[in-house]
Amino acid sequence: MKNSQKGFALPLALLLLVVMTLMGAALVSITAGDIRANSEKDTSQQTFYAAESGISDAKKLLASVEGGVSKMATNPWSRLKFCKPDFFPNLRSSNTKALYDDKHGKEFIKIKNLSEVISVSGDEKTRLDNFSFEYFITYSADFNGFVDNPKKKPGTNKTLYTIHSCGCDKSKSKCNKDKDTITALEAIVTRTVE
């Protein structure tokens, strides 16, 4: 009876070791996938916040304008690094003009890092340095497409503008190549002209 049980512990220990190793490898793989997915989600959210910051910055700029626009840029995206008209389905015309500057020299085409608009320091500043936004502003469309002159809201003294803003993660070095790392937003705003 004792002779039939010799060496039983060794195969059992090896079997348990293999099972535990496979379970550990599966857990490591699942955890690594979750970390990667969370990182991609965080990057996507941060590029969205960057694009949203561009819209806020453009609204502040429009609110500070005292005079009219003195120049229009025929090809605004040639001055931008990653914000392209293809990202905005409402931009139908390739020769759309954007506001370039006002009579006081304020420029309406902007490129900024998030760390320039959010006061932070240390590691968070380093992280925000990797995210930037770009925007340009056009007069809003009428039924015939985009216009080169201010479009007044009927019956008011309000001018309609469209802000086109993009956010990007520069740390991935794909801003110029990969649309998937860029978040594009647009907003229509009105400004009262007195």
VEXDREN-2710 file (C-alpha; in Angstrom, 1 decimal):
% VEXDREN-2710
k/r/px/py/pz
1/MET/0.0/0.0/0.0
2/LYS/2.8/2.4/0.9
3/ASN/4.7/1.6/-2.3
4/SER/1.8/2.7/-4.5
5/GLN/1.8/6.3/-3.2
6/LYS/5.5/6.9/-3.8
7/GLY/6.2/10.1/-5.9
8/PHE/2.6/11.3/-5.8
9/ALA/3.5/14.7/-4.2
10/LEU/5.9/15.7/-7.0
11/PRO/3.5/15.4/-10.0
12/LEU/0.8/17.1/-7.9
13/ALA/3.1/20.0/-7.0
14/LEU/4.2/20.4/-10.6
15/LEU/0.6/20.4/-11.8
16/LEU/-0.4/23.1/-9.3
17/LEU/2.7/25.1/-10.2
18/VAL/1.7/25.0/-13.9
19/VAL/-1.9/25.9/-13.1
20/MET/-0.8/28.8/-10.9
21/THR/1.7/30.1/-13.5
22/LEU/-1.0/30.1/-16.2
23/MET/-3.4/31.9/-13.9
24/GLY/-0.7/34.5/-13.0
25/ALA/0.1/35.0/-16.7
26/ALA/-3.5/35.5/-17.5
27/LEU/-4.0/38.1/-14.7
28/VAL/-0.8/40.0/-15.8
29/SER/-2.1/40.0/-19.4
30/ILE/-5.6/41.2/-18.4
31/THR/-4.1/43.9/-16.1
32/ALA/-1.7/45.1/-18.9
33/GLY/-4.7/45.4/-21.3
34/ASP/-6.7/47.4/-18.7
35/ILE/-3.8/49.7/-18.1
36/ARG/-3.3/50.3/-21.8
37/ALA/-7.1/50.9/-22.3
38/ASN/-7.2/53.4/-19.4
39/SER/-4.2/55.2/-20.7
40/GLU/-5.8/55.5/-24.2
41/LYS/-9.1/56.7/-22.6
42/ASP/-7.2/59.3/-20.5
43/THR/-5.4/60.6/-23.6
44/SER/-8.7/60.8/-25.5
45/GLN/-10.3/62.7/-22.7
46/GLN/-7.3/65.0/-22.3
47/THR/-7.4/65.8/-26.1
48/PHE/-11.1/66.6/-25.8
49/TYR/-10.4/68.9/-22.8
50/ALA/-7.6/70.6/-24.9
51/ALA/-10.1/71.2/-27.8
52/GLU/-12.6/72.5/-25.3
53/SER/-10.0/74.8/-23.9
54/GLY/-9.4/76.1/-27.4
55/ILE/-13.1/77.0/-27.7
56/SER/-13.0/78.8/-24.3
57/ASP/-9.8/80.7/-25.3
58/ALA/-11.5/81.7/-28.6
59/LYS/-14.6/82.9/-26.8
60/LYS/-12.5/85.1/-24.6
61/LEU/-10.7/86.5/-27.6
62/LEU/-13.9/87.3/-29.4
63/ALA/-15.3/89.0/-26.2
64/SER/-12.2/91.2/-26.1
65/VAL/-12.4/92.5/-29.7
66/GLU/-13.3/96.1/-29.8
67/GLY/-13.1/96.9/-33.6
68/GLY/-13.9/94.9/-36.7
69/VAL/-11.7/92.4/-38.5
70/SER/-9.0/94.0/-40.6
71/LYS/-7.7/90.8/-42.3
72/MET/-9.1/87.4/-43.3
73/ALA/-6.9/84.4/-43.9
74/THR/-7.7/82.5/-47.1
75/ASN/-6.0/79.3/-46.0
76/PRO/-6.0/79.3/-42.2
77/TRP/-5.0/75.7/-41.8
78/SER/-1.7/76.3/-43.6
79/ARG/-0.6/78.1/-40.4
80/LEU/-1.7/75.3/-38.1
81/LYS/0.1/72.1/-37.3
82/PHE/-2.6/69.5/-37.0
83/CYS/-6.1/71.2/-37.1
84/LYS/-7.3/70.5/-40.7
85/PRO/-10.6/71.3/-42.4
86/ASP/-11.2/67.6/-43.1
87/PHE/-12.0/67.2/-39.4
88/PHE/-15.0/69.5/-39.7
89/PRO/-17.8/68.2/-41.8
90/ASN/-19.5/71.6/-41.9
91/LEU/-16.5/73.2/-43.7
92/ARG/-17.6/72.5/-47.2
93/SER/-15.5/75.0/-49.0
94/SER/-11.7/74.5/-49.4
95/ASN/-11.3/78.3/-49.8
96/THR/-13.1/79.2/-46.6
97/LYS/-11.7/82.3/-45.0
98/ALA/-10.9/82.6/-41.3
99/LEU/-10.6/85.7/-39.1
100/TYR/-7.0/86.6/-39.1
101/ASP/-6.6/89.7/-36.9
102/ASP/-8.6/92.8/-35.7
103/LYS/-7.8/96.4/-36.0
104/HIS/-5.7/96.3/-32.8
105/GLY/-3.4/93.4/-34.0
106/LYS/-5.1/90.6/-32.1
107/GLU/-4.6/87.3/-34.0
108/PHE/-7.6/84.9/-34.3
109/ILE/-5.6/81.8/-35.3
110/LYS/-4.0/80.3/-32.1
111/ILE/-1.8/77.4/-31.1
112/LYS/-1.2/76.8/-27.3
113/ASN/-0.2/74.1/-24.9
114/LEU/-2.6/73.3/-22.1
115/SER/0.0/74.3/-19.5
116/GLU/-0.2/77.9/-20.9
117/VAL/-3.9/78.2/-20.0
118/ILE/-4.0/76.1/-16.8
119/SER/-1.8/77.1/-13.8
120/VAL/-0.1/74.0/-12.6
121/SER/3.5/73.0/-11.6
122/GLY/5.7/69.9/-11.3
123/ASP/4.6/66.6/-12.9
124/GLU/1.2/67.9/-13.9
125/LYS/2.8/70.8/-15.8
126/THR/5.0/68.3/-17.6
127/ARG/2.0/66.2/-18.5
128/LEU/0.0/69.2/-19.7
129/ASP/2.9/70.4/-21.9
130/ASN/2.2/67.3/-24.0
131/PHE/-1.3/68.4/-24.9
132/SER/-2.0/71.4/-27.1
133/PHE/-4.9/73.0/-29.0
134/GLU/-5.2/74.9/-32.2
135/TYR/-8.2/76.9/-33.4
136/PHE/-9.4/79.2/-36.1
137/ILE/-12.6/81.2/-36.3
138/THR/-14.8/81.7/-39.3
139/TYR/-18.0/83.7/-39.8
140/SER/-20.9/81.3/-39.6
141/ALA/-22.6/79.8/-42.6
142/ASP/-25.7/80.9/-44.3
143/PHE/-27.7/78.6/-46.5
144/ASN/-25.3/79.1/-49.4
145/GLY/-22.2/78.1/-47.5
146/PHE/-19.6/80.0/-45.6
147/VAL/-19.4/83.8/-45.9
148/ASP/-16.5/86.2/-45.9
149/ASN/-18.4/89.0/-44.3
150/PRO/-20.1/89.1/-40.9
151/LYS/-23.4/87.3/-40.8
152/LYS/-25.9/89.1/-38.7
153/LYS/-28.6/87.2/-36.8
154/PRO/-31.9/88.4/-38.4
155/GLY/-33.5/91.3/-36.5
156/THR/-30.5/91.8/-34.1
157/ASN/-27.1/93.4/-33.9
158/LYS/-25.4/90.0/-33.2
159/THR/-22.7/88.5/-35.4
160/LEU/-22.5/84.7/-35.7
161/TYR/-19.1/83.0/-35.6
162/THR/-18.0/79.4/-35.7
163/ILE/-15.0/78.3/-33.7
164/HIS/-13.1/75.3/-35.0
165/SER/-10.8/73.8/-32.4
166/CYS/-8.6/70.7/-32.2
167/GLY/-6.8/69.1/-29.3
168/CYS/-3.8/66.7/-29.6
169/ASP/-1.4/64.7/-27.6
170/LYS/2.1/65.8/-28.8
171/SER/3.9/63.1/-26.7
172/LYS/2.8/60.5/-29.2
173/SER/4.3/62.5/-32.2
174/LYS/1.3/61.6/-34.3
175/CYS/-0.5/65.0/-34.4
176/ASN/0.6/65.5/-38.0
177/LYS/-0.1/62.0/-39.2
178/ASP/-2.9/60.3/-37.3
179/LYS/-6.4/61.7/-37.0
180/ASP/-7.2/59.2/-34.2
181/THR/-5.1/61.2/-31.8
182/ILE/-6.8/64.5/-32.5
183/THR/-10.2/65.6/-31.1
184/ALA/-12.0/68.2/-33.2
185/LEU/-14.8/70.4/-31.9
186/GLU/-16.7/73.3/-33.2
187/ALA/-19.0/75.8/-31.6
188/ILE/-21.2/78.6/-32.9
189/VAL/-21.2/81.7/-30.9
190/THR/-22.8/85.1/-31.2
191/ARG/-21.3/88.5/-30.4
192/THR/-23.2/91.6/-29.9
193/VAL/-21.9/94.5/-32.1
194/GLU/-22.7/97.9/-30.7
END
